[in-house]
């Protein structure tokens, strides 16, 4: 998925998972964001799913974001089997 398509897709997650997901797009050019990008192991940017307390539960780096995988990961987190 290209970057221009990612922002609306991420924002749409709140509608797909109402009351369960908060989506946020961040500016990857700030010093704080650059530090977070490096800590997450991304080259440029990526998509991160975090728990309410900030724990990283799922991530996809840079230009490899697959929203179907993201939806599946969120579904598994919200409704774990077993």
CORSULBEL-V506345 format. One record per residue. RES is the residue in one letter. PHI is phi in whole degrees, 0 to 359 (none if undefined). PSI is psi in radians with two decimals (* if undefined). NEAR is the number of other ideal C-beta (glycine too) atoms within 8 Angstrom. Layout:
RES,PHI,PSI,NEAR ; RES,PHI,PSI,NEAR
This chain:
X,none,2.34,8 ; X,277,2.75,6 ; X,305,-0.75,7 ; X,298,-0.47,5 ; X,275,-0.35,8 ; X,288,-0.74,11 ; X,303,-0.90,9 ; X,293,-0.55,7 ; X,294,-0.77,10 ; X,295,-0.77,11 ; X,299,-0.57,9 ; X,291,-0.28,9 ; X,297,-0.56,13 ; X,296,-0.60,10 ; X,284,-0.61,6 ; X,288,-0.53,8 ; X,234,1.14,10 ; X,301,2.29,6 ; X,74,0.00,3 ; X,242,-0.35,5 ; X,230,2.39,8 ; X,244,2.11,4 ; X,258,2.50,9 ; X,213,2.28,5 ; X,258,2.30,6 ; X,245,2.66,7 ; X,283,1.99,5 ; X,282,0.04,9 ; X,260,-0.07,5 ; X,281,2.76,8 ; X,300,-0.74,5 ; X,297,-0.77,6 ; X,292,-0.69,11 ; X,300,-0.69,10 ; X,295,-0.78,8 ; X,297,-0.70,9 ; X,300,-0.80,13 ; X,297,-0.79,8 ; X,297,-0.57,6 ; X,280,-0.16,11 ; X,84,0.28,5 ; X,274,2.67,11 ; X,278,-0.83,5 ; X,237,-0.80,8 ; X,188,-3.08,7 ; X,177,-2.96,13 ; X,238,2.32,9 ; X,232,2.34,8 ; X,252,2.14,11 ; X,241,2.70,8 ; X,285,2.99,7 ; X,302,-0.50,4 ; X,268,0.12,4 ; X,96,-0.05,5 ; X,292,2.35,6 ; X,287,2.09,8 ; X,256,-0.45,8 ; X,199,2.48,10 ; X,210,2.63,10 ; X,226,2.26,10 ; X,271,2.59,9 ; X,45,-2.11,9 ; X,263,0.37,7 ; X,257,0.18,7 ; X,295,2.20,11 ; X,240,1.86,8 ; X,298,-0.51,8 ; X,296,-0.70,6 ; X,294,-0.67,8 ; X,297,-0.82,14 ; X,300,-0.73,10 ; X,296,-0.75,8 ; X,296,-0.78,11 ; X,297,-0.78,13 ; X,301,-0.70,8 ; X,292,-0.58,9 ; X,287,-0.77,11 ; X,286,-0.57,8 ; X,226,1.18,6 ; X,295,2.46,6 ; X,281,2.58,4 ; X,87,*,2
